[in-house]
Amino acid sequence: MLPEFPRAKKRADELWMAAMMAGMRSDPFLAGIAIRVQKEGRRAYVDGSEMNYVPASVATTLKANVGRGETVEEFYNSAEALGKKMGDEQAKYLFKVMEQPSTTFQPFNFGPDVTIDDILGVWDKMFVRFKEGRPQWPQITSSAEVLGRLREIMEQSLQDPVSRAKWQALIDKKRKEYDEREARRRLVD
């Protein structure tokens, strides 16, 4: 039995990690996020910007059954519970980051009383690129009814001088952010 122990422990660790990761990915929102991380040495980049690693930890307790150990079902359940805790901990940091300006953001829901300020507020949270001096606004994907309502509001806002001034203020702000980011960007061979 002794020569089999290291292999059995390795297999148990693999099963534990698989069950824990399954528990962590059980949240439908977290499971829907696909990430492609590019690593260079000790640095990692996602969407062209460097990742900041934030240490997070979760704790779990195992029953001490003297002389018996735990059943296979208890083993998997404890791993899955730990994975769910890890997913919750990860989600806390994820939602905090999603409040910052970027190219992607958490899902939002425009109600029937949506205003131009709501739309500008959403775009204010995103990173906007500029091509030949014109803003490249991120795309809004939604149902046909909501998109129709948003188009109406956008057309009305172009006729209103106050709304046009708000648009111009947002464009100026985003242009400044874009220029600052481009000035800081390092060229890589």
Backbone torsions as a table, in degrees:
resi	resn	phi	psi	omega
1	MET	NA	-34.5	-175.6
2	LEU	-58.4	-43.9	178.5
3	PRO	-64.8	-23.5	-179.5
4	GLU	-79.7	-18.7	-173.0
5	PHE	-59.7	-47.5	179.8
6	PRO	-60.5	-39.0	178.5
7	ARG	-67.8	-40.1	179.1
8	ALA	-65.4	-41.4	179.0
9	LYS	-64.6	-41.6	178.8
10	LYS	-62.1	-43.4	179.4
11	ARG	-65.5	-40.8	178.0
12	ALA	-62.7	-40.4	177.6
13	ASP	-63.6	-40.7	178.1
14	GLU	-63.3	-43.0	178.6
15	LEU	-65.6	-40.4	178.0
16	TRP	-59.8	-47.8	-179.0
17	MET	-64.4	-39.7	179.2
18	ALA	-63.6	-43.7	179.1
19	ALA	-67.4	-38.0	180.0
20	MET	-66.4	-43.4	179.1
21	MET	-66.8	-35.2	176.1
22	ALA	-63.6	-39.8	177.0
23	GLY	-66.1	-38.7	-179.0
24	MET	-68.2	-36.3	-178.8
25	ARG	-88.4	9.0	-179.1
26	SER	-73.1	-20.6	176.2
27	ASP	-70.3	123.1	-174.9
28	PRO	-63.4	-31.6	-179.6
29	PHE	-70.0	-48.0	-179.9
30	LEU	-66.2	-35.1	-178.9
31	ALA	-68.3	-24.6	-178.3
32	GLY	-82.3	-5.9	-177.9
33	ILE	-89.9	118.0	176.7
34	ALA	-103.5	127.7	-178.2
35	ILE	-123.6	138.9	172.3
36	ARG	-119.6	106.4	-176.8
37	VAL	-93.9	131.4	176.1
38	GLN	-105.3	123.3	-177.7
39	LYS	-108.4	138.8	174.2
40	GLU	-134.3	103.4	-177.3
41	GLY	65.4	-125.4	-179.9
42	ARG	-94.4	3.7	-179.2
43	ARG	-105.6	146.6	177.5
44	ALA	-126.4	143.7	-176.9
45	TYR	-127.7	138.0	174.7
46	VAL	-129.8	129.4	-179.0
47	ASP	54.4	35.7	175.8
48	GLY	81.0	-3.3	178.5
49	SER	-117.9	148.3	-176.0
50	GLU	-70.4	139.2	179.3
51	MET	-82.0	141.6	171.3
52	ASN	-105.3	119.3	180.0
53	TYR	-83.2	129.5	178.4
54	VAL	-114.8	119.9	180.0
55	PRO	-68.9	134.6	177.6
56	ALA	-136.3	149.0	-179.9
57	SER	-143.8	152.8	174.4
58	VAL	-132.4	157.5	-179.1
59	ALA	-122.9	149.0	176.6
60	THR	-141.8	159.7	177.7
61	THR	-123.6	143.9	176.9
62	LEU	-114.1	139.4	177.7
63	LYS	-69.2	137.7	176.2
64	ALA	-95.4	100.4	176.7
65	ASN	-100.8	100.7	-175.8
66	VAL	-63.8	124.1	175.5
67	GLY	77.3	0.3	-177.4
68	ARG	-122.5	-39.3	-174.3
69	GLY	79.3	-161.1	179.3
70	GLU	-121.3	156.6	-179.6
71	THR	-74.9	166.5	179.0
72	VAL	-62.5	-38.8	179.4
73	GLU	-64.8	-42.9	177.4
74	GLU	-63.4	-38.0	178.9
75	PHE	-59.9	-51.0	179.9
76	TYR	-66.5	-40.9	-179.6
77	ASN	-63.6	-41.1	179.8
78	SER	-67.8	-37.2	177.5
79	ALA	-66.2	-42.0	179.9
80	GLU	-66.7	-39.2	177.8
81	ALA	-63.3	-41.7	177.6
82	LEU	-63.9	-40.1	177.6
83	GLY	-62.4	-40.0	178.0
84	LYS	-65.0	-39.5	176.4
85	LYS	-62.2	-41.3	178.9
86	MET	-64.2	-39.8	177.6
87	GLY	-63.0	-41.2	177.6
88	ASP	-63.4	-42.6	179.6
89	GLU	-64.3	-41.0	178.5
90	GLN	-65.0	-39.4	-179.2
91	ALA	-63.9	-35.8	178.7
92	LYS	-57.3	-48.5	-179.8
93	TYR	-69.9	-35.9	-179.1
94	LEU	-62.7	-46.3	-178.9
95	PHE	-68.7	-30.5	176.5
96	LYS	-66.2	-42.1	179.7
97	VAL	-68.6	-34.8	-176.6
98	MET	-69.7	-14.1	176.6
99	GLU	-78.3	-15.8	-178.7
100	GLN	-83.3	157.2	179.1
101	PRO	-61.9	135.2	177.4
102	SER	-165.9	-175.2	-179.8
103	THR	-83.3	-18.8	178.1
104	THR	-126.9	158.5	-176.2
105	PHE	-154.0	171.3	-179.0
106	GLN	-69.5	154.0	179.8
107	PRO	-58.5	140.2	177.9
108	PHE	-123.6	162.9	-177.2
109	ASN	-132.3	111.4	176.6
110	PHE	-83.6	127.5	177.8
111	GLY	-87.6	-175.4	-178.9
112	PRO	-68.0	-20.7	-177.8
113	ASP	-100.4	33.3	-179.1
114	VAL	-66.5	143.8	179.5
115	THR	-121.9	170.8	177.5
116	ILE	-64.4	-30.9	177.8
117	ASP	-63.9	-35.5	176.8
118	ASP	-64.0	-44.3	-179.5
119	ILE	-65.6	-46.0	179.2
120	LEU	-64.3	-34.1	177.4
121	GLY	-64.0	-38.0	177.7
122	VAL	-68.5	-45.8	180.0
123	TRP	-68.4	-25.1	177.3
124	ASP	-66.0	-27.0	-179.9
125	LYS	-82.3	-6.6	-175.6
126	MET	-106.1	158.1	173.0
127	PHE	-84.8	128.8	-178.1
128	VAL	-114.0	126.6	176.7
129	ARG	-87.7	157.2	177.3
130	PHE	-123.8	135.8	178.3
131	LYS	-127.9	119.9	-178.1
132	GLU	54.1	39.5	176.6
133	GLY	81.8	-2.2	-178.7
134	ARG	-109.6	139.7	-179.8
135	PRO	-70.3	139.5	174.7
136	GLN	-103.5	89.2	-174.2
137	TRP	-68.1	139.9	175.4
138	PRO	-62.9	150.9	-176.7
139	GLN	-82.6	140.8	173.5
140	ILE	-102.0	124.6	178.8
141	THR	-110.2	124.1	-178.5
142	SER	-159.9	-172.0	179.4
143	SER	-72.9	163.8	-177.8
144	ALA	-62.7	-38.3	-179.3
145	GLU	-64.6	-46.0	-178.6
146	VAL	-66.6	-42.1	179.3
147	LEU	-63.8	-37.4	176.2
148	GLY	-61.8	-43.8	178.6
149	ARG	-64.4	-41.3	179.4
150	LEU	-64.8	-38.8	177.3
151	ARG	-62.3	-42.5	177.8
152	GLU	-58.7	-46.9	-178.3
153	ILE	-63.2	-41.3	-179.6
154	MET	-63.9	-43.5	179.6
155	GLU	-64.5	-40.9	178.1
156	GLN	-64.7	-37.6	-177.3
157	SER	-67.4	-29.2	179.0
158	LEU	-71.4	-22.3	178.3
159	GLN	-84.7	-24.7	-175.6
160	ASP	-89.2	123.2	-178.4
161	PRO	-62.9	-34.5	179.8
162	VAL	-66.7	-44.1	178.7
163	SER	-66.1	-38.3	177.9
164	ARG	-64.1	-35.9	177.1
165	ALA	-65.9	-38.6	176.7
166	LYS	-64.2	-42.1	176.9
167	TRP	-58.3	-48.3	-177.1
168	GLN	-63.9	-38.6	177.8
169	ALA	-63.0	-41.4	178.3
170	LEU	-66.4	-41.8	178.7
171	ILE	-61.9	-43.5	179.2
172	ASP	-62.6	-42.6	179.5
173	LYS	-63.1	-46.1	-178.7
174	LYS	-68.4	-33.6	176.9
175	ARG	-64.3	-42.2	179.3
176	LYS	-64.0	-44.6	178.0
177	GLU	-60.7	-42.7	-179.3
178	TYR	-64.0	-45.9	-179.6
179	ASP	-62.9	-41.0	178.4
180	GLU	-64.1	-41.4	179.8
181	ARG	-66.2	-42.3	179.3
182	GLU	-65.5	-34.3	179.5
183	ALA	-69.0	-31.8	-179.9
184	ARG	-83.4	-17.2	-173.8
185	ARG	-65.4	136.7	177.5
186	ARG	-96.8	138.5	176.5
187	LEU	-85.0	135.5	-178.4
188	VAL	-115.4	137.4	178.3
189	ASP	-67.2	NA	NA
